[in-house]
């Protein structure tokens, strides 16, 4: 099955690479920002004819301030550059013809005397761009990124999937999420909740790195998602304010501010969010008793209501001591309070223990906190991009969950049963890094450094049951336990990159020593684990033409289990469906290869790719009967897992009216669970697609739709069924584009759901989860200060 798919993908891939016509003239250049004299990114570059000033080509500069205009027909031209808050600049007239096929320009742009209202944006940058080791999604170009959160905007990013619980995956695999290129405690165990709180309009861009270089921590099967937050470096005071109101008494308000009078740059942000979630779950299972052969039936109908209230704040400063030395200090604070009301109607038909019909009520009070501080020092050597950076990060993240349960019986007629659990989880993390960058020449660069991570997770569970005889709660020793997980990782890495004419190469090597210790405090038992592993990486590019490029990437990666995965003590949220960790769970090891192609012309890019992943010791959840009425779910390691797939990222800006982003993805997946007692390998072909389209009705009025589809996906015991969601929104600019009003509707057709079927010799189970996912927001935004960037809207598609 794999070979026909490979042939089809290769034929499709090669067909695209030979479709487009050859380039004509070539115009290159670089834009420098004054007075900093640094490369200027995202500057609008417009090529105009000398005779009538008609626009021939428009483009934007890259991170190095460079631009490259290809396929330029013969003629007389000039280039005009513009950026909000800066004086427009234009070149002298020049010719492109057989005698002068190429032209190169160095352009300076000065924003010191320009005010905001004097600038008119005449072009848009692409919403999605590509580089040697990553794909970049520019959030400020997304109309949906205003009223929602990071979780919602991630649903619009090509190759990324977000499920109903807010869990994020990349190409249907686990992913590591970074903030500004660094590990953050918010993106750990409670990443889904934190992403639902992080305002989307605080994000500058999202980088998708399917095969990260050795510079990055190799965790994550699918790769890395790096969320880059906005932090202005322009002089003066600037920022923005947003406010959104939604149905069911939802609201969120946020502000960001930046002040830079000179060498000192002070920045901060604060947002508050009141959400409302109603979640329904049906769980039907048929279970066969292995001893008697009797068939038992269990039916659960759960409805849960939650109103989480959360805050997130940042405050920090950067200080330039001189041209060569700078340092900074910043802090983040996150607080989330939540009160849950759950009611589960449970019906049991059991041949041995008898029938039951009762309600299980849950009152849950939950609080999550996270405090983080980062200190850095950076020294710049002589020469551009030659620098040394030392950074230290410390975090403290306590969480408490207080659950009160009541079982009220209709049959048999017995007194109510009460039980309580208090779960305290605390994470303390320290991270120190030393990085060095040295550009050997304009075409080659060396990066090297040390990463040290020192993590501790403390999981303290307390359970109690109400004793009717003594009329008081007594400790339940089966539900009371404590587990502490220590993880220390020391890493040294090095990469070297080289560009020579049409070829670009980046080679990297990372060595990591992991010192892990799981302590079962209740049993006075310790389970240590120590290992050293090497993680090589390779990135290769070949420029066929200036607008056509081939890419080949490889990386060896790892996915380490977290404390919850290793904790052997059971969690009893539902006594008939308990979860248990596995202290002997091994880390996943992944080999990932990807070959890609990119074609660009006049604001349109097409990026097809083929990828292959081989994973051994892959994590999987396995559900088995504990007895005739209780199921236990625990993490296990698969023997191996293989996946081969092909995707195409199509991104285009048509006449500054329609911005289209479409990403279909098809993949073949094979699971070998023979080590878990499943004799036959399972395989399937699945596909997914993402569409994001924005249309500018006028210069200040825009409409946008976004849709996501995921087909059937495999598990060792069953499969996830297909899911689909569509969102829409509109935006109207106000006050000369300083402000905007916007309107969004999430899950327009109320089609969002999560559905799974399990099938085994002793167990058949069907679980369906839905929520009040049609969410409506009306919002306002206002930008103030020197530089204004476009602010947008986002849909809310999480439970």
C-alpha positions in Angstrom: 0.0 0.0 0.0 2.8 2.3 0.8 4.5 2.1 -2.7 1.5 3.3 -4.8 1.0 6.2 -2.4 4.7 7.1 -2.7 4.5 7.0 -6.5 1.4 9.1 -6.6 2.9 11.7 -4.2 6.2 11.8 -6.2 4.4 12.2 -9.5 2.3 15.1 -8.1 5.3 16.7 -6.5 7.4 16.6 -9.8 4.4 17.7 -11.9 4.1 21.0 -9.9 7.8 21.6 -10.1 7.8 21.7 -13.9 4.5 23.5 -14.5 5.5 27.1 -14.3 7.3 29.2 -16.9 10.9 30.4 -16.7 11.8 33.7 -15.0 12.8 36.8 -17.0 14.4 39.8 -15.3 15.5 39.7 -11.6 15.5 42.6 -9.1 17.0 42.2 -5.7 17.8 44.5 -2.8 17.9 45.2 0.9 16.0 47.7 3.1 17.7 49.3 6.1 15.8 50.9 9.0 17.0 54.3 10.2 18.2 55.3 12.7 19.0 51.8 13.9 20.7 50.8 10.6 19.3 47.3 11.0 17.6 45.1 8.3 13.9 46.0 8.0 11.4 43.1 7.8 7.9 43.2 6.2 8.5 46.4 4.2 6.1 46.7 1.2 8.1 46.6 -2.1 6.1 47.7 -5.1 7.6 47.6 -8.7 5.9 50.3 -10.9 6.2 51.2 -14.5 7.8 54.5 -15.3 5.2 55.5 -17.9 1.9 55.3 -15.8 3.0 54.1 -12.3 1.0 50.9 -12.7 1.9 48.1 -10.2 3.7 45.2 -11.9 4.9 43.2 -8.9 4.6 43.6 -5.1 6.5 41.8 -2.4 7.6 42.2 1.2 11.1 42.0 2.7 12.2 39.0 4.7 13.8 38.8 8.2 17.1 40.1 6.7 15.4 43.0 5.0 15.9 41.5 1.6 13.6 41.3 -1.3 13.7 39.3 -4.6 11.4 40.1 -7.6 11.5 37.5 -10.4 10.0 37.1 -13.8 10.1 40.8 -14.5 9.2 41.6 -18.1 11.3 44.1 -20.1 10.5 47.7 -19.4 11.4 50.9 -17.6 10.6 50.9 -13.8 11.0 52.3 -10.4 10.6 50.8 -6.9 8.5 52.3 -4.2 8.8 51.1 -0.5 6.4 51.8 2.3 5.8 50.8 5.9 3.3 52.2 8.5 5.0 55.0 10.4 7.9 55.5 7.9 8.5 57.9 5.0 7.9 56.3 1.7 11.0 55.8 -0.5 11.5 55.4 -4.2 14.4 54.5 -6.4 15.6 56.2 -9.6 14.2 54.9 -12.9 16.0 51.9 -14.3 15.7 49.4 -17.3 15.2 45.7 -17.4 16.0 44.2 -20.8 18.5 41.8 -22.5 21.4 44.1 -21.8 20.3 44.7 -18.1 18.6 41.5 -16.9 19.4 42.2 -13.3 19.2 45.1 -10.8 20.1 45.5 -7.2 19.2 48.3 -4.7 20.1 49.3 -1.1 17.2 51.4 0.3 17.0 53.4 3.6 13.7 54.1 5.4 13.5 56.7 8.1 10.5 56.8 10.5 11.7 59.4 13.0 9.5 62.2 11.6 6.6 60.4 10.2 3.2 60.2 12.0 0.8 57.4 11.8 -2.0 59.1 9.8 0.3 60.0 7.0 0.9 56.4 5.8 -1.2 54.4 3.5 -0.6 50.7 3.1 -0.7 49.8 -0.6 0.2 46.1 -0.4 -0.3 43.1 1.8 2.3 40.5 2.8 1.6 36.8 2.4 -0.1 35.2 5.3 2.2 32.2 5.1 5.9 32.2 4.2 8.7 29.6 4.2 12.4 29.4 5.1 15.1 26.7 5.2 13.8 25.1 8.5 10.3 26.5 9.2 7.0 27.7 7.8 5.7 31.0 9.2 2.1 32.0 9.7 1.7 35.8 10.1 -1.1 36.2 12.6 -1.6 40.0 12.0 -2.8 39.0 8.5 -5.6 36.8 9.9 -8.9 38.4 10.3 -10.0 35.8 12.8 -7.2 36.6 15.3 -9.0 39.3 17.2 -11.8 38.1 19.4 -10.3 34.8 20.4 -7.2 33.1 21.8 -4.0 31.4 20.7 -6.0 28.1 20.7 -8.4 29.4 18.1 -5.8 31.0 15.8 -3.8 27.7 15.8 -6.8 26.1 14.0 -6.1 28.3 11.0 -2.4 27.4 10.8 -1.6 24.9 8.0 -0.6 21.4 9.1 -1.8 22.1 12.7 -4.8 20.4 14.4 -6.7 21.3 17.6 -9.2 18.9 19.1 -12.2 19.7 21.3 -10.2 19.6 24.5 -7.8 22.2 23.0 -4.9 19.7 22.6 -2.7 20.7 19.7 -1.0 18.3 17.2 1.1 18.8 14.1 0.5 16.5 11.1 -1.6 14.4 13.5 1.3 13.9 15.9 2.3 15.2 19.3 4.1 18.6 19.2 6.2 20.8 21.5 5.0 24.4 21.9 7.5 27.1 22.6 6.9 30.8 23.5 9.4 33.1 21.8 11.6 30.1 21.1 11.8 29.1 24.7 10.2 26.4 26.9 7.4 27.9 29.0 5.6 26.2 31.9 2.3 27.4 30.5 2.9 25.0 27.6 3.3 21.9 29.7 0.6 19.7 31.1 -2.0 22.5 31.0 -1.1 23.9 27.6 -4.6 23.5 26.2 -6.1 25.7 29.0 -3.3 28.3 28.7 -3.6 28.5 24.9 -7.4 29.2 25.3 -6.5 32.2 27.5 -3.5 33.7 25.6 -5.0 36.5 23.4 -4.5 35.9 19.7 -3.9 39.6 19.1 -0.8 39.5 21.3 0.9 37.1 18.8 3.1 38.4 16.0 3.6 35.1 14.2 3.5 31.3 14.6 6.4 29.2 13.3 5.8 25.6 12.3 9.0 23.6 12.4 8.4 20.0 11.3 12.1 19.0 11.5 13.8 21.4 14.0 17.5 22.0 13.9 19.7 20.7 16.7 19.5 24.1 18.4 16.0 23.2 19.6 14.9 20.7 22.2 14.1 17.5 20.2 10.8 16.8 22.0 7.6 16.3 20.0 6.8 13.7 17.5 5.5 16.1 14.9 8.0 18.9 15.6 7.8 22.3 17.2 5.3 25.2 17.1 6.9 28.4 18.2 4.5 31.2 19.2 6.3 34.6 18.8 4.6 37.4 20.9 4.6 41.0 19.8 7.1 43.3 21.5 7.6 46.6 19.8 11.1 48.2 19.6 10.1 51.5 18.1 10.7 54.7 20.0 7.9 56.3 22.0 4.7 54.9 23.5 2.4 52.5 21.5 0.0 49.7 22.2 -3.5 48.5 21.7 -6.8 47.8 23.6 -9.4 45.2 22.7 -12.8 44.3 24.1 -15.1 41.5 23.1 -18.5 40.4 24.2 -20.1 37.1 23.3 -23.2 35.0 23.8 -23.8 33.2 27.2 -22.2 36.1 29.1 -18.7 35.6 27.6 -16.3 38.4 27.4 -12.6 39.2 27.1 -10.6 42.4 27.5 -6.9 42.9 26.8 -4.3 45.6 26.4 -0.7 45.7 25.4 1.7 48.6 25.9 5.3 49.4 25.0 7.4 52.4 26.0 10.8 53.1 24.6 12.3 56.6 25.3 15.8 55.5 24.4 18.1 52.8 25.6 15.3 51.4 27.9 12.4 49.5 26.4 9.5 48.7 28.8 6.7 46.4 27.8 3.6 44.8 29.4 0.2 43.3 28.7 -2.8 42.2 30.6 -5.9 40.3 29.6 -9.0 38.9 31.4 -11.4 36.3 30.0 -14.8 35.0 31.2 -15.8 31.9 29.3 -18.8 29.6 29.3 -18.7 25.9 28.4 -21.5 23.3 28.3 -20.2 19.8 27.4 -22.2 16.7 26.8 -20.7 13.2 26.6 -22.4 9.8 25.8 -20.5 6.7 26.7 -22.0 3.3 25.7 -20.0 0.1 26.3 -20.6 -3.6 26.2 -18.3 -5.6 28.3 -17.8 -9.4 28.5 -16.8 -11.0 31.7 -13.7 -13.2 30.9 -14.5 -15.7 33.7 -18.3 -16.3 33.2 -18.8 -15.1 29.7 -21.7 -12.9 30.8 -22.4 -9.8 28.8 -22.8 -6.5 30.8 -24.1 -3.2 29.5 -23.1 0.3 30.7 -24.6 3.6 29.6 -23.4 7.1 30.8 -25.0 10.4 29.8 -23.0 13.4 31.1 -23.6 17.1 30.9 -21.0 19.5 32.4 -21.2 23.2 32.8 -18.1 25.3 33.4 -17.4 29.1 33.6 -13.6 29.5 33.7 -12.4 33.0 34.6 -8.7 33.7 33.8 -6.1 36.4 33.9 -2.7 36.6 32.2 -0.2 39.4 32.7 3.3 40.2 31.4 5.8 42.9 32.4 9.4 43.4 31.5 12.2 45.6 30.2 15.2 45.5 27.9 18.1 47.8 28.4 20.9 48.6 25.9 24.0 49.3 28.0 25.8 50.3 24.8 26.0 49.1 21.2 27.5 45.8 22.3 25.8 44.8 25.5 22.2 44.5 26.6 20.2 42.8 29.3 16.6 42.3 30.3 14.2 41.0 32.9 10.6 39.9 32.3 7.9 38.1 34.2 4.6 36.3 33.4 1.7 35.6 35.7 -1.3 33.3 35.0 -4.4 32.7 37.1 -7.4 30.6 36.2 -10.4 29.9 38.5 -13.0 27.5 37.5 -16.2 26.0 38.9 -17.6 22.9 37.3 -21.0 21.3 37.6 -21.2 17.8 36.2 -24.2 15.4 36.2 -23.8 11.9 34.9 -26.8 9.6 34.5 -25.4 6.0 34.9 -27.3 2.9 34.0 -25.8 -0.6 34.5 -27.1 -4.0 33.5 -24.8 -6.5 35.2 -25.6 -10.2 35.4 -23.5 -10.7 38.5 -23.6 -7.5 40.6 -27.1 -6.5 39.5 -28.6 -3.6 37.8 -28.1 0.0 38.8 -29.7 3.4 37.8 -28.3 6.5 39.6 -27.0 10.0 39.1 -23.4 10.9 39.9 -23.1 14.7 40.6 -19.7 16.5 40.7 -19.0 19.9 42.1 -15.4 20.9 41.2 -13.5 24.0 42.3 -10.3 24.4 40.4 -7.5 26.9 40.5 -4.3 27.0 38.3 -1.5 29.5 38.8 1.9 30.0 37.0 4.6 32.5 37.8 7.6 32.9 35.5 10.7 35.1 35.5 13.4 35.4 32.8 16.7 37.2 33.0 19.1 37.5 30.1 22.4 39.1 29.1 23.5 39.5 25.5 26.9 40.6 24.1 27.3 41.5 20.4 30.8 41.1 18.9 32.1 43.0 16.0 30.2 42.1 12.9 26.5 41.5 12.2 24.8 38.6 14.0 27.9 37.7 16.0 26.7 37.4 19.5 26.6 35.5 22.9 23.5 35.2 25.0 23.0 33.9 28.5 19.5 33.3 29.8 18.0 32.0 33.0 14.3 31.1 33.5 12.5 29.9 36.7 8.8 29.0 37.1 6.4 27.9 39.8 3.1 26.4 38.8 0.7 25.2 41.6 -2.7 23.7 40.8 -5.5 22.5 43.1 -8.6 20.6 42.2 -11.3 20.1 44.9 -14.0 17.6 43.9 -17.2 16.7 45.7 -19.2 13.8 44.4 -22.7 12.5 45.3 -24.3 9.3 44.0 -28.1 9.5 44.2 -29.8 6.1 43.4 -33.1 5.4 41.7 -32.3 1.7 41.7 -31.5 0.0 44.0 -33.1 2.2 46.7 -30.1 2.9 49.0 -28.9 6.1 50.8 -26.9 8.6 48.9 -23.1 8.0 48.7 -20.6 10.9 49.0 -16.9 11.0 48.2 -14.4 13.8 47.9 -11.0 14.1 46.2 -8.4 16.9 46.5 -5.7 16.9 43.9 -2.7 19.1 44.4 -0.1 19.3 41.5 2.9 21.6 41.6 5.5 22.1 38.9 8.9 23.8 39.6 11.1 24.3 36.6 14.5 25.9 36.0 16.1 26.5 32.6 19.5 27.9 31.8 20.9 28.3 28.3 24.1 29.7 26.8 24.0 30.3 23.0 26.6 31.5 20.6 26.2 32.6 17.0 29.1 33.4 14.7 28.6 34.3 11.0 31.8 33.0 9.3 30.8 34.9 6.2 27.6 36.2 4.5 27.0 32.7 3.3 27.9 30.6 6.4 27.1 30.6 10.1 27.9 28.6 13.2 25.6 28.2 16.2 26.5 26.3 19.4 25.3 26.3 23.0 24.3 24.5 26.2 20.7 23.9 27.5 20.0 22.7 31.0 16.5 21.9 32.2 15.7 21.0 35.9 12.1 20.0 36.4 10.1 18.7 39.3 6.4 17.6 39.4 4.7 16.9 42.7 1.3 15.1 42.4 -0.5 14.8 45.8 -3.9 13.0 45.8 -6.2 12.8 48.8 -9.5 10.8 48.8 -12.2 10.5 51.4 -15.6 8.8 51.6 -18.6 9.6 53.8 -19.2 7.1 56.5 -23.0 6.9 57.3 -22.4 5.3 60.7 -20.0 7.9 62.0 -21.6 10.7 59.9 -18.2 12.0 58.8 -15.7 11.7 56.0 -12.9 9.2 56.5 -9.7 8.9 54.4 -9.8 6.5 51.5 -6.4 4.9 51.4 -7.0 3.6 47.9 -7.4 7.1 46.6 -4.7 8.8 48.7 -1.2 8.8 47.4 1.8 11.0 46.4 4.1 10.9 43.4 7.1 13.1 42.7 8.8 13.2 39.3 12.3 14.7 38.7 13.7 15.3 35.3 17.1 16.9 34.7 18.4 17.2 31.1 21.8 18.5 30.0 22.3 19.2 26.3 25.1 20.5 24.1 24.4 21.3 20.5 26.1 22.7 17.4 24.9 23.6 13.9 26.7 24.9 10.8 24.9 26.4 7.8 26.4 27.2 4.4 25.0 28.8 1.3 26.8 28.4 -2.0 25.1 29.7 -5.1 22.0 27.6 -5.5 22.7 25.2 -2.6 22.0 25.7 1.1 23.0 23.2 3.9 22.5 23.2 7.6 23.9 20.3 9.6 23.4 19.9 13.4 24.1 17.6 16.2 22.7 17.6 19.7 23.7 15.3 22.6 21.5 15.0 25.7 22.0 13.3 29.0 18.7 12.7 30.9 18.6 12.0 34.6 15.1 10.9 35.6 13.8 9.7 38.9 10.2 8.7 39.7 9.4 8.5 43.4 6.3 6.8 44.7 6.2 8.4 48.1 3.2 6.4 49.3 5.1 3.1 48.7 8.6 4.4 49.5 9.8 3.3 46.0 12.1 5.0 43.5 12.3 4.2 39.8 15.4 5.8 38.3 16.2 6.1 34.6 19.3 7.5 33.0 20.3 7.7 29.3 22.4 9.5 26.8 21.2 10.0 23.2 22.4 11.8 20.1 20.0 13.8 17.9 21.3 14.6 14.4 19.6 17.0 12.0 20.0 17.9 8.4 18.4 20.7 6.3 19.2 20.9 2.5 17.9 23.4 0.0 18.4 23.6 -3.8 17.3 26.8 -5.6 16.2 25.8 -9.1 15.3 29.4 -9.9 15.0 32.5 -7.8 11.3 31.6 -7.2 11.6 27.8 -7.2 13.3 25.8 -4.4 13.6 22.2 -3.3 14.1 21.2 0.3 15.2 18.0 2.2 15.1 17.7 6.0 15.9 15.0 8.5 15.8 14.9 12.3 15.9 12.3 15.1 13.4 13.3 17.8 12.1 12.2 21.2 8.9 12.4 23.1 9.4 12.0 26.9 6.5 10.9 29.2 5.3 13.5 31.7 4.5 13.0 35.3 0.8 12.2 34.7 1.8 9.4 32.2 4.2 7.9 34.8 2.1 8.2 38.0 1.0 4.6 38.8 -1.7 5.7 41.3 -5.2 5.8 39.9 -7.3 8.9 39.3 -11.0 8.3 40.3 -12.9 11.1 38.7 -15.3 8.3 37.5 -15.0 5.1 39.6 -16.1 3.0 36.7 -13.5 4.5 34.3 -10.2 5.1 36.0 -6.9 6.3 34.6 -3.5 4.9 35.7 0.0 6.0 34.8 2.9 3.7 33.9 6.2 4.3 35.7 8.0 2.1 33.2 6.8 4.0 30.1 9.8 4.5 27.7 10.3 7.7 25.7 9.3 7.6 22.0 12.1 7.8 19.5 11.2 9.2 16.1 13.0 9.3 12.7 11.5 12.0 10.5 12.3 12.7 6.8 10.7 15.4 4.7 11.1 16.5 1.1 9.5 19.7 -0.1 9.2 22.1 -3.0 8.3 25.8 -3.0 7.2 28.0 -5.9 6.6 31.8 -5.5 5.4 34.4 -7.9 3.6 37.8 -7.4 2.5 37.0 -3.8 1.4 33.4 -4.6 3.3 30.4 -3.1 2.7 26.7 -3.5 4.6 24.3 -1.2 4.0 20.6 -1.7 5.8 18.1 0.5 6.2 14.4 1.2 7.1 13.2 4.7 7.9 9.9 6.4 8.0 9.1 10.2 9.2 5.9 11.8 8.4 5.8 15.6 9.3 3.1 18.1 8.0 3.0 21.7 5.1 5.3 20.6 2.7 6.2 23.4 -0.9 4.9 23.2 -3.8 4.6 25.5 -5.0 1.1 26.2 -8.4 0.5 28.0 -8.9 -2.9 29.6 -11.5 -4.3 32.1 -10.3 -4.3 35.7 -13.3 -6.4 36.8 -16.8 -6.9 35.6 -17.8 -3.2 36.1 -14.6 -1.1 36.0 -12.4 -0.1 33.1 -8.8 1.0 33.5 -7.0 3.2 30.9 -3.2 3.4 31.0 -0.4 4.6 28.7 1.6 1.8 26.9 4.4 1.7 24.3 3.7 0.4 20.9 6.3 -1.8 19.1 6.4 0.7 16.2 4.4 3.2 14.1 5.0 4.3 10.5 3.4 7.1 8.6 4.0 8.5 5.1 2.1 11.5 3.9 1.8 14.3 1.4 0.5 17.8 1.8 0.3 21.0 -0.2 0.3 24.5 1.4 -1.2 26.9 -1.1 -1.1 30.6 -0.1 -2.0 33.5 -2.3 -2.9 37.2 -2.4 -5.0 38.1 -5.4 -5.2 41.7 -6.4 -5.1 42.8 -2.7 -8.7 41.5 -2.5 -8.6 37.8 -1.9 -6.2 36.2 0.5 -6.4 32.4 0.2 -4.7 29.7 2.3 -5.6 26.1 1.5 -3.8 23.0 2.9 -4.9 19.4 2.1 -3.0 16.5 3.7 -3.2 12.8 3.0 -1.3 10.2 4.9 -0.9 6.4 5.3 -0.5 5.1 8.9 0.4 1.6 10.1 0.4 0.6 13.7 2.3 -2.5 15.1 0.9 -3.3 18.6 2.1 -6.9 18.7 3.9 -6.3 21.9 0.6 -5.5 23.5 -1.1 -8.7 22.4 -2.6 -7.5 19.1 -1.4 -10.0 16.5 -2.3 -8.0 13.3 -0.9 -4.7 12.1 -3.5 -2.0 11.6 -3.3 0.5 8.8 -5.4 3.2 7.2 -5.4 6.1 4.8 -6.6 9.3 6.3 -6.7 12.9 5.2 -7.3 16.4 6.5 -7.8 19.8 5.0 -7.7 23.4 6.2 -9.2 26.4 4.3 -8.8 30.1 5.2 -10.1 32.8 2.9 -10.3 36.5 3.4 -11.9 38.9 1.0 -11.6 42.7 1.2 -14.9 44.2 0.1 -13.4 47.7 0.5 -10.1 49.1 1.9 -11.6 48.9 5.4 -14.2 46.1 5.2 -13.2 42.4 5.1 -14.9 39.0 5.3 -13.3 35.7 6.3 -14.3 32.0 6.4 -12.3 29.2 8.0 -12.9 25.5 7.9 -11.2 22.3 9.1 -11.9 18.7 8.3 -10.2 15.6 9.7 -11.0 12.1 8.5 -11.0 8.8 10.4 -7.8 8.2 12.5 -6.5 5.0 14.0 -5.9 3.9 17.6 -4.6 0.4 18.6 -8.1 -0.6 19.8 -10.3 1.4 17.4 -10.6 4.8 15.6 -11.6 8.4 15.9 -14.4 9.3 13.5 -14.3 12.3 11.1 -14.8 15.8 12.3 -15.6 19.1 10.6 -16.0 22.8 11.7 -16.6 26.0 9.8 -16.3 29.6 11.1 -16.9 33.0 9.6 -16.4 36.7 10.5 -16.4 40.3 9.3 -14.3 43.4 10.2 -14.8 47.1 9.6 -11.9 49.5 10.1 -12.6 52.8 12.0 -10.8 56.0 12.8 -8.4 55.9 9.9 -7.5 52.3 10.6 -6.6 53.1 14.2 -9.6 51.1 15.3 -11.9 48.3 14.1 -15.2 46.6 14.9 -15.5 42.9 14.2 -18.1 40.1 14.3 -17.3 36.4 14.5 -19.3 33.1 14.6 -17.6 29.9 15.6 -18.8 26.5 14.4 -21.5 28.0 12.1 -23.2 24.6 11.5 -22.8 23.2 15.0 -20.9 20.2 13.5 -18.0 20.1 15.9 -17.7 16.9 17.8 -15.2 14.2 19.0 -16.3 10.6 18.5 -14.3 7.4 19.1 -15.1 3.7 18.7 -13.2 1.0 20.5 -13.5 -2.7 19.5 -11.9 -5.6 21.3 -12.6 -9.3 22.2 -14.0 -8.3 25.6 -15.0 -4.7 25.1 -17.0 -2.6 22.6 -17.3 1.2 23.4 -18.6 4.3 21.7 -17.9 7.8 23.1 -19.4 11.0 21.6 -18.5 14.5 23.0 -20.1 17.8 22.0 -20.2 21.3 23.4 -22.0 24.6 23.0 -19.6 25.4 20.2 -21.5 27.9 18.2 -20.0 31.0 19.8 -20.7 34.6 18.7 -18.5 37.6 19.5 -18.8 41.3 18.8 -15.6 43.3 19.5 -13.8 46.6 19.2 -10.1 47.4 19.0 -8.1 50.6 19.2 -4.4 51.1 18.4 -2.3 54.0 19.6 1.3 55.1 19.3 3.9 55.3 16.6 3.4 52.0 14.7 0.1 50.3 14.1 -0.3 46.8 12.6 -3.5 45.3 11.4 -5.6 43.6 14.2 -8.0 40.8 13.4 -10.5 38.3 14.7 -10.6 34.6 15.6 -13.1 31.8 16.1 -13.5 29.9 19.3 -13.5 26.1 18.7 -12.7 24.5 22.0 -14.7 22.8 24.8 
